[in-house]
């Protein structure tokens, strides 16, 4: 009687091969899913970094616009002309009207 139970517990080679193939496919799918998730998370981090970089560049651009406006201001240019270059406002005799 015990030999009959022992024979029932032993699986056929075809069943064992099918089980191994099924488990291999399952593990491959699991590894592929994990790889896809890791890639997705990495892409999300990269998008976040680039979004922050874009925001930093927009802030820098706005600061440079303000700086350019300050450097182009007529008051600043007139002050530099008078103080550093020694220029003065011309008198009416020094002016010439060009037709």
Secondary structure, 3 states (H helix, E strand, C coil): CHHHHHHHHCCCHHHHHHHHHHHHHHHHHHHHHHHHHHHHHHHHHHHHHHHHHHHHHHHHHHHHHHHHHHHHCHHHHHHHHHHCCCCCCCCCCCCCCCC
